[in-house]
Amino acid sequence: MRERWHGLFWGLLLIVLGISFYLSMQGWGGWWQFFLIGLGVIFLVESRVRGGTGRIIAGLVLIAVGAVLLTGWGDWWPLILIVAGLAIIFNSWRRR
């Protein structure tokens, strides 16, 4: 069973890398901002699938940092609202 989740993580990681490189080649910014966002999403999916909460905070932080770096430092305050909203949603899912 553990091997199945291990494969899911690495498969999603390769997909995120491919999408990141593709968007960067299309002029959407550096690949690493998209990679941070994608890695944060992978952490959230993994914590949801496995049932643990250990990677939720790390996932939300990676998404926030990647989004801030992608949009610029001047647009930070709406991202805090988005991250807070995501934290509330994932916290309500965790309680079920």
Secondary structure in CASP SS format (residue, H / E / C, confidence):
PFRMAT SS
TARGET T0000
AUTHOR 0000-0000-0000
METHOD secondary structure of the structure
MODEL  1
M C 1.00
R H 1.00
E H 1.00
R H 1.00
W H 1.00
H H 1.00
G H 1.00
L H 1.00
F H 1.00
W H 1.00
G H 1.00
L H 1.00
L H 1.00
L H 1.00
I H 1.00
V H 1.00
L H 1.00
G H 1.00
I H 1.00
S H 1.00
F H 1.00
Y H 1.00
L H 1.00
S H 1.00
M H 1.00
Q C 1.00
G C 1.00
W C 1.00
G C 1.00
G C 1.00
W H 1.00
W H 1.00
Q H 1.00
F H 1.00
F H 1.00
L H 1.00
I H 1.00
G H 1.00
L H 1.00
G H 1.00
V H 1.00
I H 1.00
F H 1.00
L H 1.00
V H 1.00
E H 1.00
S H 1.00
R H 1.00
V H 1.00
R H 1.00
G C 1.00
G C 1.00
T C 1.00
G C 1.00
R C 1.00
I H 1.00
I H 1.00
A H 1.00
G H 1.00
L H 1.00
V H 1.00
L H 1.00
I H 1.00
A H 1.00
V H 1.00
G H 1.00
A H 1.00
V H 1.00
L H 1.00
L H 1.00
T H 1.00
G C 1.00
W H 1.00
G H 1.00
D H 1.00
W H 1.00
W H 1.00
P H 1.00
L H 1.00
I H 1.00
L H 1.00
I H 1.00
V H 1.00
A H 1.00
G H 1.00
L H 1.00
A H 1.00
I H 1.00
I H 1.00
F H 1.00
N H 1.00
S H 1.00
W H 1.00
R H 1.00
R H 1.00
R C 1.00
END
